[in-house]
Amino acid sequence: MITRHMSTPIMHRAVEHAGTVYLAGVVADDLKLPMKGQTAQALAKIEKVLADSGSSKKKLLAATLYITDMGMKGEMNEAWNEWLAT
């Protein structure tokens, strides 16, 4: 069975199948923030979508993050590591 959560005009924020929740298209709201801030904002949104879908980051199986400048990967990693630690 497929369960769709949080409908948007073009997609759903989360789709659940066989107990696994899939997310896509999560970006920061404020694209003027530095990379660490944008990553932290996106991760906070992900955490909320997971919670609203009955899941949490503790059940994370995989993640794919896309960035436009590999020179900023360190900032992204800082936010990612801080988020995973909490």
VMD Tcl script that draws the C-alpha trace (Angstrom):
set ca {
  {0.00 0.00 0.00}
  {1.23 3.51 -0.82}
  {0.42 6.42 1.48}
  {1.10 9.97 0.34}
  {1.69 12.72 2.90}
  {1.61 16.52 2.61}
  {0.38 17.22 -0.89}
  {1.82 20.15 -2.86}
  {0.66 21.43 -6.26}
  {3.13 19.14 -8.06}
  {4.03 16.33 -5.64}
  {3.84 14.97 -2.11}
  {6.47 15.84 0.50}
  {6.59 12.21 1.60}
  {5.46 8.90 0.19}
  {5.32 5.81 2.36}
  {5.50 2.24 1.09}
  {6.02 -0.94 3.10}
  {7.01 1.04 6.20}
  {9.62 3.17 4.42}
  {9.10 6.92 4.02}
  {10.62 8.56 0.94}
  {11.19 12.32 0.68}
  {12.21 14.46 -2.26}
  {12.72 18.08 -3.19}
  {13.44 19.50 0.26}
  {15.35 22.78 0.08}
  {15.99 25.68 2.44}
  {13.46 28.50 2.53}
  {16.14 31.21 2.67}
  {18.58 30.66 -0.20}
  {20.58 33.72 0.85}
  {21.88 31.92 3.93}
  {25.38 30.43 3.82}
  {25.59 26.71 3.01}
  {25.53 25.63 6.66}
  {22.38 27.68 7.31}
  {20.64 26.39 4.20}
  {21.52 22.82 5.10}
  {20.28 23.28 8.68}
  {17.00 24.75 7.39}
  {16.47 21.89 4.95}
  {17.26 19.30 7.62}
  {14.78 20.90 10.03}
  {12.13 20.65 7.31}
  {13.06 17.01 6.72}
  {12.76 16.27 10.42}
  {9.27 17.80 10.49}
  {8.12 15.90 7.39}
  {9.41 12.66 8.90}
  {7.64 13.36 12.21}
  {4.40 14.28 10.41}
  {4.70 10.97 8.53}
  {5.16 8.97 11.72}
  {8.90 8.47 11.33}
  {12.14 10.11 12.47}
  {15.75 10.62 11.47}
  {16.64 7.74 13.83}
  {15.22 5.43 11.13}
  {17.25 7.00 8.31}
  {18.43 4.44 5.75}
  {20.01 6.68 3.11}
  {20.25 10.29 2.05}
  {21.35 12.08 -1.10}
  {22.24 15.74 -0.79}
  {23.01 17.91 -3.79}
  {25.14 21.03 -3.58}
  {26.19 23.42 -6.32}
  {29.67 24.22 -5.00}
  {31.88 21.45 -3.62}
  {33.98 24.15 -1.98}
  {31.10 24.50 0.50}
  {30.89 20.80 1.31}
  {32.57 21.33 4.67}
  {29.78 23.69 5.78}
  {27.17 21.22 4.63}
  {28.93 18.42 6.51}
  {29.00 20.52 9.70}
  {25.22 21.00 9.60}
  {24.66 17.34 8.67}
  {26.84 16.03 11.51}
  {25.22 18.38 14.05}
  {21.76 17.27 12.92}
  {22.57 13.57 13.11}
  {24.09 13.96 16.59}
  {20.85 15.29 18.11}
}
mol new
graphics top color blue
foreach p $ca { graphics top sphere $p radius 0.5 }
foreach p [lrange $ca 0 end-1] q [lrange $ca 1 end] { graphics top cylinder $p $q radius 0.2 }
display resetview
